[in-house]
Amino acid sequence: MLQHIWKSTVAKTRPDIKKVSDFTSKQLGQAKHIINKIQPLTAAEIVPFILEEWCEYGRYVKECTGSSVYPTDPSIGYLLKHCSEAVNFYLREENRRHEEAAYKATLAEEKLSLTQKKAAYAEEQEKRYQEFKAMNIEVTLDNYDDLYKQKYISYEEWKQWEAIQYDNIFQEHETKLNLINQSKQVAGQMT
């Protein structure tokens, strides 16, 4: 089983390796030891991940063991020798991926909530604007403060309106900065 996982993953992730040979009898024995050492994880979980991240895994082993080198091509003997590091590397990366996914989900929820709040506020502002328009009062960025002072709008409405104006200005600025950074990256790639 491990031999099949090994061969298919190496063939998929390492096009520079033209032929992936079958395991020797020694490598088959090493494969059995790996399967036993990585329990409760399975070879189907950990081996493809390690092979796909071979260079990162090698650097991780160097950090953990203080060794100076690691094989650039996947080696079953190296994996067996550093099985505990493979498990720790896998678990660390899985934990990081879960944390990243949870963070992205939280951001998406917050963005949705903010979008809903902005939409509700924009609807309220449009309603208030129509009321001002019915009273023949023009509402602009310059006279909103005056309308507040004249008690046409509440303090909370004024603060919300002010916050949205600053937020819009900030978003415009952030968009411009992102475009500038993207332009710099593209220019850097062209040189």
C-alpha atoms as a printed R data frame, in Angstrom:
    type eleno elety resid chain resno       x      y       z
1   ATOM     1    CA   MET     A     1   0.000  0.000   0.000
2   ATOM     2    CA   LEU     A     2   2.707  2.511   0.963
3   ATOM     3    CA   GLN     A     3   4.615  1.664  -2.209
4   ATOM     4    CA   HIS     A     4   1.586  2.620  -4.353
5   ATOM     5    CA   ILE     A     5   1.060  5.892  -2.423
6   ATOM     6    CA   TRP     A     6   4.772  6.677  -2.693
7   ATOM     7    CA   LYS     A     7   5.019  6.007  -6.423
8   ATOM     8    CA   SER     A     8   1.837  7.887  -7.393
9   ATOM     9    CA   THR     A     9   2.640 10.919  -5.210
10  ATOM    10    CA   VAL     A    10   6.254 11.186  -6.386
11  ATOM    11    CA   ALA     A    11   5.117 10.844 -10.012
12  ATOM    12    CA   LYS     A    12   2.519 13.585  -9.480
13  ATOM    13    CA   THR     A    13   4.618 16.045  -7.453
14  ATOM    14    CA   ARG     A    14   8.059 15.509  -8.966
15  ATOM    15    CA   PRO     A    15   7.898 15.600 -12.777
16  ATOM    16    CA   ASP     A    16  11.706 15.882 -12.790
17  ATOM    17    CA   ILE     A    17  11.906 12.261 -11.593
18  ATOM    18    CA   LYS     A    18  11.170 10.347 -14.794
19  ATOM    19    CA   LYS     A    19  10.759  6.845 -13.365
20  ATOM    20    CA   VAL     A    20   9.795  5.858  -9.862
21  ATOM    21    CA   SER     A    21  11.084  2.357  -9.210
22  ATOM    22    CA   ASP     A    22   9.350 -0.310  -7.200
23  ATOM    23    CA   PHE     A    23  10.585 -0.699  -3.638
24  ATOM    24    CA   THR     A    24  13.412 -3.110  -2.958
25  ATOM    25    CA   SER     A    25  12.892 -5.729  -0.257
26  ATOM    26    CA   LYS     A    26  14.807 -3.461   2.149
27  ATOM    27    CA   GLN     A    27  12.520 -0.510   1.277
28  ATOM    28    CA   LEU     A    28   9.427 -2.691   1.724
29  ATOM    29    CA   GLY     A    29  10.664 -3.490   5.238
30  ATOM    30    CA   GLN     A    30  11.287  0.199   5.875
31  ATOM    31    CA   ALA     A    31   7.758  0.950   4.649
32  ATOM    32    CA   LYS     A    32   6.308 -1.480   7.230
33  ATOM    33    CA   HIS     A    33   8.307  0.233   9.987
34  ATOM    34    CA   ILE     A    34   7.038  3.648   8.844
35  ATOM    35    CA   ILE     A    35   3.424  2.451   8.951
36  ATOM    36    CA   ASN     A    36   3.931  1.223  12.526
37  ATOM    37    CA   LYS     A    37   5.765  4.355  13.673
38  ATOM    38    CA   ILE     A    38   3.238  6.888  12.397
39  ATOM    39    CA   GLN     A    39   0.224  5.341  14.114
40  ATOM    40    CA   PRO     A    40  -2.451  6.513  14.899
41  ATOM    41    CA   LEU     A    41  -1.994  8.400  11.613
42  ATOM    42    CA   THR     A    42  -2.132  6.456   8.389
43  ATOM    43    CA   ALA     A    43   0.253  6.307   5.463
44  ATOM    44    CA   ALA     A    44  -2.524  7.662   3.231
45  ATOM    45    CA   GLU     A    45  -2.655 10.804   5.393
46  ATOM    46    CA   ILE     A    46   0.959 11.565   6.098
47  ATOM    47    CA   VAL     A    47   3.077 10.204   3.229
48  ATOM    48    CA   PRO     A    48   1.495 12.226   0.375
49  ATOM    49    CA   PHE     A    49   1.744 15.360   2.476
50  ATOM    50    CA   ILE     A    50   5.418 14.750   3.323
51  ATOM    51    CA   LEU     A    51   6.270 13.985  -0.292
52  ATOM    52    CA   GLU     A    52   4.431 17.086  -1.558
53  ATOM    53    CA   GLU     A    53   6.251 19.222   1.023
54  ATOM    54    CA   TRP     A    54   9.581 17.373   0.825
55  ATOM    55    CA   CYS     A    55  11.848 20.443   0.872
56  ATOM    56    CA   GLU     A    56   9.941 22.069   3.747
57  ATOM    57    CA   TYR     A    57   9.977 18.761   5.595
58  ATOM    58    CA   GLY     A    58  13.737 18.478   5.036
59  ATOM    59    CA   ARG     A    59  14.275 21.978   6.426
60  ATOM    60    CA   TYR     A    60  12.070 21.125   9.398
61  ATOM    61    CA   VAL     A    61  14.153 18.017  10.121
62  ATOM    62    CA   LYS     A    62  17.336 20.108   9.876
63  ATOM    63    CA   GLU     A    63  15.921 22.569  12.425
64  ATOM    64    CA   CYS     A    64  14.832 19.801  14.797
65  ATOM    65    CA   THR     A    65  17.891 17.586  14.583
66  ATOM    66    CA   GLY     A    66  20.641 20.045  13.775
67  ATOM    67    CA   SER     A    67  21.645 18.018  10.733
68  ATOM    68    CA   SER     A    68  23.295 19.939   7.932
69  ATOM    69    CA   VAL     A    69  21.724 18.270   4.884
70  ATOM    70    CA   TYR     A    70  18.702 16.346   3.675
71  ATOM    71    CA   PRO     A    71  18.172 14.427   0.433
72  ATOM    72    CA   THR     A    72  16.692 16.576  -2.313
73  ATOM    73    CA   ASP     A    73  14.833 13.576  -3.744
74  ATOM    74    CA   PRO     A    74  12.360 11.737  -1.512
75  ATOM    75    CA   SER     A    75  13.978  8.849   0.338
76  ATOM    76    CA   ILE     A    76  12.086  6.192   2.252
77  ATOM    77    CA   GLY     A    77  15.122  5.573   4.438
78  ATOM    78    CA   TYR     A    78  15.274  9.246   5.383
79  ATOM    79    CA   LEU     A    79  11.550  9.256   6.147
80  ATOM    80    CA   LEU     A    80  11.952  6.188   8.358
81  ATOM    81    CA   LYS     A    81  14.903  7.735  10.201
82  ATOM    82    CA   HIS     A    82  12.942 10.939  10.815
83  ATOM    83    CA   CYS     A    83   9.459  9.504  11.253
84  ATOM    84    CA   SER     A    84   8.724 11.381  14.470
85  ATOM    85    CA   GLU     A    85   9.671 14.665  12.800
86  ATOM    86    CA   ALA     A    86   7.373 13.756   9.890
87  ATOM    87    CA   VAL     A    87   4.444 13.239  12.254
88  ATOM    88    CA   ASN     A    88   5.177 16.481  14.117
89  ATOM    89    CA   PHE     A    89   5.595 18.403  10.847
90  ATOM    90    CA   TYR     A    90   2.309 16.992   9.528
91  ATOM    91    CA   LEU     A    91   0.418 17.806  12.738
92  ATOM    92    CA   ARG     A    92   1.911 21.311  12.911
93  ATOM    93    CA   GLU     A    93   0.912 22.060   9.331
94  ATOM    94    CA   GLU     A    94  -2.566 20.573   9.784
95  ATOM    95    CA   ASN     A    95  -3.052 22.701  12.887
96  ATOM    96    CA   ARG     A    96  -1.884 25.795  10.994
97  ATOM    97    CA   ARG     A    97  -4.278 25.028   8.136
98  ATOM    98    CA   HIS     A    98  -7.199 24.572  10.538
99  ATOM    99    CA   GLU     A    99  -6.369 27.835  12.299
100 ATOM   100    CA   GLU     A   100  -6.100 29.631   8.952
101 ATOM   101    CA   ALA     A   101  -9.443 28.204   7.798
102 ATOM   102    CA   ALA     A   102 -11.103 29.230  11.074
103 ATOM   103    CA   TYR     A   103  -9.599 32.726  10.798
104 ATOM   104    CA   LYS     A   104 -10.843 33.073   7.204
105 ATOM   105    CA   ALA     A   105 -14.302 31.881   8.246
106 ATOM   106    CA   THR     A   106 -14.371 34.445  11.066
107 ATOM   107    CA   LEU     A   107 -13.296 37.193   8.674
108 ATOM   108    CA   ALA     A   108 -15.994 36.171   6.200
109 ATOM   109    CA   GLU     A   109 -18.636 36.265   8.947
110 ATOM   110    CA   GLU     A   110 -17.446 39.670  10.138
111 ATOM   111    CA   LYS     A   111 -17.395 40.987   6.586
112 ATOM   112    CA   LEU     A   112 -20.923 39.700   5.996
113 ATOM   113    CA   SER     A   113 -22.099 41.262   9.248
114 ATOM   114    CA   LEU     A   114 -20.452 44.568   8.377
115 ATOM   115    CA   THR     A   115 -21.924 44.467   4.876
116 ATOM   116    CA   GLN     A   116 -25.375 43.824   6.307
117 ATOM   117    CA   LYS     A   117 -24.979 46.680   8.802
118 ATOM   118    CA   LYS     A   118 -23.787 49.031   6.066
119 ATOM   119    CA   ALA     A   119 -26.702 48.023   3.837
120 ATOM   120    CA   ALA     A   120 -29.188 48.626   6.656
121 ATOM   121    CA   TYR     A   121 -27.571 51.959   7.440
122 ATOM   122    CA   ALA     A   122 -27.534 52.959   3.766
123 ATOM   123    CA   GLU     A   123 -31.230 52.103   3.564
124 ATOM   124    CA   GLU     A   124 -31.906 54.207   6.659
125 ATOM   125    CA   GLN     A   125 -29.834 57.056   5.214
126 ATOM   126    CA   GLU     A   126 -31.763 56.895   1.943
127 ATOM   127    CA   LYS     A   127 -35.027 57.047   3.885
128 ATOM   128    CA   ARG     A   128 -33.734 60.033   5.889
129 ATOM   129    CA   TYR     A   129 -32.502 61.666   2.665
130 ATOM   130    CA   GLN     A   130 -35.936 61.297   1.115
131 ATOM   131    CA   GLU     A   131 -37.452 62.888   4.218
132 ATOM   132    CA   PHE     A   132 -35.021 65.832   3.904
133 ATOM   133    CA   LYS     A   133 -35.784 66.064   0.210
134 ATOM   134    CA   ALA     A   134 -39.522 66.179   0.987
135 ATOM   135    CA   MET     A   135 -38.763 69.131   3.286
136 ATOM   136    CA   ASN     A   136 -36.755 70.743   0.436
137 ATOM   137    CA   ILE     A   137 -33.484 70.357   2.363
138 ATOM   138    CA   GLU     A   138 -30.411 69.411   0.331
139 ATOM   139    CA   VAL     A   139 -28.078 66.952   2.080
140 ATOM   140    CA   THR     A   140 -24.379 67.077   1.212
141 ATOM   141    CA   LEU     A   141 -21.103 66.213   2.870
142 ATOM   142    CA   ASP     A   142 -20.744 69.855   3.870
143 ATOM   143    CA   ASN     A   143 -24.162 70.391   5.435
144 ATOM   144    CA   TYR     A   144 -24.649 67.107   7.290
145 ATOM   145    CA   ASP     A   145 -22.982 68.578  10.387
146 ATOM   146    CA   ASP     A   146 -25.278 71.570  10.187
147 ATOM   147    CA   LEU     A   147 -28.337 69.353   9.956
148 ATOM   148    CA   TYR     A   148 -27.192 67.558  13.087
149 ATOM   149    CA   LYS     A   149 -26.719 70.859  14.863
150 ATOM   150    CA   GLN     A   150 -30.223 71.866  13.805
151 ATOM   151    CA   LYS     A   151 -31.504 68.589  15.322
152 ATOM   152    CA   TYR     A   152 -32.765 67.150  12.054
153 ATOM   153    CA   ILE     A   153 -30.763 64.013  12.793
154 ATOM   154    CA   SER     A   154 -29.750 62.291  16.009
155 ATOM   155    CA   TYR     A   155 -26.223 62.241  17.373
156 ATOM   156    CA   GLU     A   156 -26.005 58.478  16.742
157 ATOM   157    CA   GLU     A   157 -27.016 58.951  13.091
158 ATOM   158    CA   TRP     A   158 -24.439 61.688  12.714
159 ATOM   159    CA   LYS     A   159 -21.649 59.540  14.240
160 ATOM   160    CA   GLN     A   160 -22.631 56.571  12.040
161 ATOM   161    CA   TRP     A   161 -22.649 58.776   8.965
162 ATOM   162    CA   GLU     A   162 -19.257 60.223   9.894
163 ATOM   163    CA   ALA     A   163 -17.805 56.729  10.489
164 ATOM   164    CA   ILE     A   164 -19.039 55.525   7.110
165 ATOM   165    CA   GLN     A   165 -17.538 58.553   5.375
166 ATOM   166    CA   TYR     A   166 -14.152 57.870   6.969
167 ATOM   167    CA   ASP     A   167 -14.496 54.160   6.203
168 ATOM   168    CA   ASN     A   168 -15.192 54.938   2.546
169 ATOM   169    CA   ILE     A   169 -12.162 57.232   2.386
170 ATOM   170    CA   PHE     A   170 -10.020 54.541   4.056
171 ATOM   171    CA   GLN     A   171 -11.258 51.871   1.633
172 ATOM   172    CA   GLU     A   172 -10.472 54.100  -1.346
173 ATOM   173    CA   HIS     A   173  -6.986 54.700   0.060
174 ATOM   174    CA   GLU     A   174  -6.475 50.971   0.726
175 ATOM   175    CA   THR     A   175  -7.590 50.123  -2.822
176 ATOM   176    CA   LYS     A   176  -5.111 52.623  -4.247
177 ATOM   177    CA   LEU     A   177  -2.307 51.163  -2.097
178 ATOM   178    CA   ASN     A   178  -3.167 47.634  -3.242
179 ATOM   179    CA   LEU     A   179  -3.082 48.748  -6.882
180 ATOM   180    CA   ILE     A   180   0.289 50.425  -6.325
181 ATOM   181    CA   ASN     A   181   1.676 47.281  -4.642
182 ATOM   182    CA   GLN     A   182   0.366 45.079  -7.439
183 ATOM   183    CA   SER     A   183   1.960 47.386 -10.007
184 ATOM   184    CA   LYS     A   184   5.279 47.177  -8.145
185 ATOM   185    CA   GLN     A   185   5.065 43.373  -8.055
186 ATOM   186    CA   VAL     A   186   4.304 43.188 -11.761
187 ATOM   187    CA   ALA     A   187   7.139 45.610 -12.498
188 ATOM   188    CA   GLY     A   188   9.482 43.537 -10.316
189 ATOM   189    CA   GLN     A   189   8.543 40.358 -12.179
190 ATOM   190    CA   MET     A   190   9.215 42.017 -15.531
191 ATOM   191    CA   THR     A   191  12.768 42.958 -14.598
